[in-house]
């Protein structure tokens, strides 16, 4: 029986690197939290609105001192 890493390697060989996750760990964390309560399309729209401001620094400070939470409510 295959373990989780072996299954991942089989899938990686068959399909290549997953293209739905960013290479940036903060973006992956942010998107994985958002997708828990919504559909992936909404996550993509939110990330598009945030754009290059999707950083830990913006998340802590952001516009009006509310960071990413303020942008999330807009979407």
MMTF fields as JSON, N, C-alpha, C and O atoms, coordinates in Angstrom:
{
  "mmtfVersion": "1.0.0",
  "mmtfProducer": "UNKNOWN",
  "numBonds": 299,
  "numAtoms": 300,
  "numGroups": 75,
  "numChains": 1,
  "numModels": 1,
  "chainsPerModel": [1],
  "groupsPerChain": [75],
  "chainIdList": ["A"],
  "bondAtomList": [4, 2, 8, 6, 12, 10, 16, 14, 20, 18, 24, 22, 28, 26, 32, 30, 36, 34, 40, 38, 44, 42, 48, 46, 52, 50, 56, 54, 60, 58, 64, 62, 68, 66, 72, 70, 76, 74, 80, 78, 84, 82, 88, 86, 92, 90, 96, 94, 100, 98, 104, 102, 108, 106, 112, 110, 116, 114, 120, 118, 124, 122, 128, 126, 132, 130, 136, 134, 140, 138, 144, 142, 148, 146, 152, 150, 156, 154, 160, 158, 164, 162, 168, 166, 172, 170, 176, 174, 180, 178, 184, 182, 188, 186, 192, 190, 196, 194, 200, 198, 204, 202, 208, 206, 212, 210, 216, 214, 220, 218, 224, 222, 228, 226, 232, 230, 236, 234, 240, 238, 244, 242, 248, 246, 252, 250, 256, 254, 260, 258, 264, 262, 268, 266, 272, 270, 276, 274, 280, 278, 284, 282, 288, 286, 292, 290, 296, 294],
  "bondOrderList": [1, 1, 1, 1, 1, 1, 1, 1, 1, 1, 1, 1, 1, 1, 1, 1, 1, 1, 1, 1, 1, 1, 1, 1, 1, 1, 1, 1, 1, 1, 1, 1, 1, 1, 1, 1, 1, 1, 1, 1, 1, 1, 1, 1, 1, 1, 1, 1, 1, 1, 1, 1, 1, 1, 1, 1, 1, 1, 1, 1, 1, 1, 1, 1, 1, 1, 1, 1, 1, 1, 1, 1, 1, 1],
  "groupList": [{"groupName": "UNK", "atomNameList": ["N", "CA", "C", "O"], "elementList": ["N", "C", "C", "O"], "formalChargeList": [0, 0, 0, 0], "bondAtomList": [1, 0, 2, 1, 3, 2], "bondOrderList": [1, 1, 2], "singleLetterCode": "X", "chemCompType": "L-PEPTIDE LINKING"}],
  "groupTypeList": [0, 0, 0, 0, 0, 0, 0, 0, 0, 0, 0, 0, 0, 0, 0, 0, 0, 0, 0, 0, 0, 0, 0, 0, 0, 0, 0, 0, 0, 0, 0, 0, 0, 0, 0, 0, 0, 0, 0, 0, 0, 0, 0, 0, 0, 0, 0, 0, 0, 0, 0, 0, 0, 0, 0, 0, 0, 0, 0, 0, 0, 0, 0, 0, 0, 0, 0, 0, 0, 0, 0, 0, 0, 0, 0],
  "groupIdList": [1, 2, 3, 4, 5, 6, 7, 8, 9, 10, 11, 12, 13, 14, 15, 16, 17, 18, 19, 20, 21, 22, 23, 24, 25, 26, 27, 28, 29, 30, 31, 32, 33, 34, 35, 36, 37, 38, 39, 40, 41, 42, 43, 44, 45, 46, 47, 48, 49, 50, 51, 52, 53, 54, 55, 56, 57, 58, 59, 60, 61, 62, 63, 64, 65, 66, 67, 68, 69, 70, 71, 72, 73, 74, 75],
  "secStructList": [7, 7, 7, 2, 2, 2, 2, 2, 2, 2, 2, 2, 2, 2, 2, 7, 1, 7, 1, 1, 1, 7, 1, 1, 2, 2, 2, 2, 2, 2, 2, 2, 2, 2, 4, 4, 4, 1, 7, 2, 2, 2, 2, 2, 2, 2, 2, 2, 2, 2, 4, 4, 4, 7, 1, 2, 2, 2, 2, 2, 1, 7, 4, 4, 4, 7, 6, 2, 2, 2, 2, 2, 2, 2, 7],
  "xCoordList": [0.837, 0.0, 0.889, 1.915, 0.486, 1.245, 0.944, -0.188, 1.983, 1.739, 1.42, 1.432, 1.139, 0.721, 1.774, 1.429, 3.049, 4.108, 4.216, 4.422, 4.077, 4.156, 2.973, 3.135, 1.802, 0.624, 0.849, 0.553, 1.378, 1.669, 2.645, 2.446, 3.694, 4.689, 4.062, 4.386, 3.177, 2.49, 1.651, 1.69, 0.886, 0.054, 0.9, 0.558, 2.002, 2.894, 3.485, 3.585, 3.875, 4.423, 3.369, 3.674, 2.135, 1.07, 0.548, 0.271, 0.413, -0.256, 0.626, 0.213, 1.815, 2.688, 2.36, 1.475, 3.082, 2.908, 1.518, 1.08, 0.817, -0.506, -0.397, 0.497, -1.281, -1.182, -2.139, -2.177, -2.902, -3.856, -3.259, -3.869, -2.092, -1.464, -0.314, 0.416, -0.174, 0.925, 2.232, 2.218, 3.338, 4.638, 4.902, 5.83, 4.08, 4.245, 3.475, 2.254, 4.164, 3.497, 2.38, 1.37, 2.545, 1.495, 0.232, -0.873, 0.388, -0.767, -1.489, -2.718, -0.746, -1.349, -2.154, -3.283, -1.586, -2.279, -3.552, -4.615, -3.446, -4.589, -5.708, -6.869, -5.36, -6.362, -6.987, -8.187, -6.2, -6.759, -7.711, -8.674, -7.463, -8.404, -9.684, -10.782, -9.556, -10.747, -11.637, -12.861, -11.05, -11.839, -12.642, -13.517, -12.363, -13.104, -14.574, -15.426, -14.878, -16.249, -16.837, -17.847, -16.224, -16.706, -16.267, -15.644, -16.585, -16.169, -14.88, -14.574, -14.14, -12.842, -12.94, -12.037, -14.003, -14.17, -14.165, -13.61, -14.779, -14.781, -13.39, -13.011, -12.631, -11.254, -10.43, -9.661, -10.586, -9.834, -10.194, -9.315, -11.493, -11.926, -11.337, -10.865, -11.363, -10.811, -9.325, -8.843, -8.603, -7.152, -6.86, -5.858, -7.729, -7.543, -7.732, -7.004, -8.714, -8.941, -7.745, -7.301, -7.235, -6.098, -4.839, -4.043, -4.669, -3.524, -2.191, -2.002, -1.268, 0.08, 0.154, 1.228, -0.984, -1.016, -1.201, -1.28, -1.269, -1.443, -0.116, 0.604, 0.185, 1.429, 1.111, 0.088, 1.954, 1.725, 1.71, 0.957, 2.533, 2.585, 1.249, 0.76, 0.664, -0.628, -1.722, -2.622, -1.638, -2.633, -2.655, -3.703, -1.516, -1.437, -1.848, -2.348, -1.645, -1.84, -2.934, -4.042, -2.622, -3.597, -4.224, -3.832, -5.191, -5.917, -6.815, -7.458, -6.866, -7.666, -7.306, -8.088, -6.125, -5.686, -6.396, -6.235, -7.188, -7.94, -7.379, -7.85, -6.419, -5.744, -6.648, -7.584, -6.37, -7.073, -8.547, -9.368, -8.898, -10.301, -11.15, -12.27, -10.637, -11.381, -11.611, -12.694, -10.627, -10.751, -11.7, -12.501, -11.62, -12.477, -13.942, -14.755, -14.306, -15.695, -16.208, -17.409, -15.301, -15.687, -16.157, -17.063, -15.547, -15.859, -17.092, -17.538],
  "yCoordList": [-1.179, 0.0, 1.252, 1.291, 2.269, 3.514, 4.435, 4.504, 5.147, 6.161, 7.49, 7.561, 8.533, 9.818, 10.421, 10.936, 10.37, 10.927, 10.188, 10.799, 8.874, 8.077, 8.382, 8.467, 8.545, 8.906, 10.264, 10.458, 11.212, 12.535, 12.436, 13.085, 11.633, 11.479, 10.871, 11.285, 9.9, 9.295, 10.356, 10.461, 11.147, 12.197, 13.293, 13.799, 13.661, 14.667, 14.209, 14.995, 12.941, 12.395, 12.378, 12.643, 12.066, 11.95, 13.309, 13.489, 14.265, 15.53, 16.763, 17.839, 16.639, 17.797, 18.585, 18.216, 19.666, 20.498, 21.135, 21.656, 21.103, 21.739, 23.224, 23.899, 23.731, 25.131, 26.041, 27.245, 25.487, 26.326, 26.972, 27.883, 26.534, 27.162, 28.056, 27.743, 29.133, 30.07, 29.491, 28.561, 30.041, 29.677, 30.435, 30.107, 31.451, 32.266, 31.643, 31.508, 31.263, 30.609, 31.444, 30.888, 32.781, 33.618, 33.571, 33.495, 33.615, 33.545, 32.214, 32.179, 31.133, 29.806, 29.786, 29.295, 30.311, 30.34, 31.178, 30.753, 32.353, 33.249, 32.611, 32.635, 32.04, 31.417, 30.195, 29.963, 29.418, 28.222, 28.595, 27.871, 29.709, 30.168, 30.67, 30.326, 31.475, 32.008, 30.914, 30.998, 29.905, 28.885, 28.019, 27.268, 28.109, 27.313, 27.716, 26.887, 28.982, 29.465, 29.977, 30.681, 29.638, 30.159, 29.227, 28.195, 29.584, 28.795, 29.386, 30.556, 28.581, 29.004, 30.247, 31.083, 30.383, 31.564, 32.859, 33.866, 32.834, 34.019, 34.305, 35.465, 33.261, 33.44, 34.109, 35.029, 33.65, 34.245, 35.715, 36.545, 36.046, 37.443, 38.303, 39.411, 37.796, 38.538, 38.788, 39.897, 37.763, 37.915, 38.874, 39.589, 38.897, 39.836, 41.273, 42.171, 41.492, 42.834, 43.271, 44.417, 42.362, 42.679, 42.906, 43.797, 42.092, 42.238, 42.072, 41.136, 42.979, 42.867, 43.285, 43.267, 43.658, 43.999, 42.767, 42.879, 41.592, 40.353, 39.983, 39.099, 40.68, 40.47, 40.468, 41.017, 39.871, 39.918, 41.357, 41.673, 42.217, 43.606, 44.312, 45.016, 44.134, 44.759, 44.149, 44.85, 42.857, 42.193, 42.729, 42.738, 43.17, 43.708, 45.168, 45.621, 45.916, 47.348, 47.761, 48.101, 47.73, 48.02, 49.394, 50.261, 49.55, 50.796, 50.98, 50.026, 52.147, 52.484, 51.636, 51.551, 51.004, 50.221, 48.894, 48.227, 48.484, 47.239, 46.126, 44.991, 46.41, 45.394, 44.624, 45.18, 43.353, 42.5, 42.365, 42.185, 42.447, 42.327, 43.358, 43.057, 44.581, 45.626, 45.274, 45.524, 44.705, 44.334, 43.154, 43.114, 42.192, 41.011, 41.405, 40.812, 42.376, 42.797, 43.472, 43.456, 44.071, 44.7, 43.654, 43.91, 42.484, 41.429, 40.721, 39.788],
  "zCoordList": [0.0, 0.0, 0.0, 0.678, -0.763, -0.866, 0.312, 0.791, 0.774, 1.795, 1.097, -0.132, 1.87, 1.31, 0.386, -0.677, 0.767, -0.084, -1.402, -2.451, -1.348, -2.579, -3.498, -4.715, -2.923, -3.732, -4.377, -5.556, -3.59, -4.134, -5.304, -6.33, -5.16, -6.224, -7.481, -8.594, -7.313, -8.467, -9.178, -10.404, -8.404, -8.995, -9.635, -10.704, -8.985, -9.535, -10.864, -11.806, -10.941, -12.193, -13.296, -14.459, -12.926, -13.922, -14.39, -15.575, -13.468, -13.799, -13.715, -14.147, -13.177, -13.023, -11.769, -10.997, -11.58, -10.396, -10.393, -11.42, -9.255, -9.195, -9.506, -8.996, -10.325, -10.731, -9.969, -10.22, -9.054, -8.34, -7.099, -6.539, -6.653, -5.485, -5.923, -6.863, -5.251, -5.495, -4.946, -4.14, -5.383, -4.804, -3.507, -2.768, -3.234, -2.032, -0.86, -0.937, 0.219, 1.35, 1.979, 2.412, 2.037, 2.622, 1.777, 2.314, 0.453, -0.443, -0.288, -0.242, -0.207, -0.016, 1.285, 1.305, 2.362, 3.648, 3.547, 4.001, 2.96, 2.841, 2.02, 2.426, 0.865, 0.009, 0.671, 0.526, 1.39, 2.036, 3.16, 3.413, 3.842, 4.876, 4.217, 4.655, 3.175, 2.505, 1.933, 2.036, 1.34, 0.647, 1.621, 1.192, 2.909, 3.887, 3.96, 4.278, 3.669, 3.784, 2.48, 2.49, 1.372, 0.095, -1.029, -0.779, -2.238, -3.401, -3.964, -3.737, -4.688, -5.193, -6.072, -6.051, -6.833, -7.69, -6.889, -7.331, -5.717, -4.853, -4.303, -4.146, -4.011, -3.541, -4.633, -4.357, -5.868, -6.975, -7.154, -7.388, -7.045, -7.182, -6.072, -6.325, -4.844, -3.711, -3.906, -3.678, -4.325, -4.537, -5.682, -5.652, -6.696, -7.805, -7.325, -7.748, -6.437, -5.889, -5.044, -5.128, -4.24, -3.375, -4.203, -3.909, -5.238, -6.136, -5.434, -4.657, -5.706, -5.15, -3.676, -3.075, -3.103, -1.678, -0.796, 0.428, -1.419, -0.66, -0.006, -0.47, 1.076, 1.823, 3.313, 3.721, 4.12, 5.57, 6.101, 7.022, 5.523, 5.986, 5.748, 6.631, 4.584, 4.286, 5.157, 5.62, 5.372, 6.201, 7.62, 8.265, 8.108, 9.464, 9.53, 10.56, 8.448, 8.473, 7.525, 7.942, 6.262, 5.219, 5.282, 6.062, 4.447, 4.317, 5.547, 5.985, 6.086, 7.261, 8.475, 9.422, 8.461, 9.599, 9.748, 10.77, 8.746, 8.854, 7.985, 8.066, 7.185, 6.385, 5.455, 4.881, 5.306, 4.352, 4.694, 3.795, 5.953, 6.345, 5.636, 5.225, 5.482, 4.799, 3.336, 2.807, 2.684, 1.279, 1.137, 0.203, 2.051, 1.989, 2.045, 1.336, 2.855, 2.99, 1.731, 1.461, 0.951, -0.303, -1.303, -2.096, -1.266, -2.226, -1.79, -2.458]
}
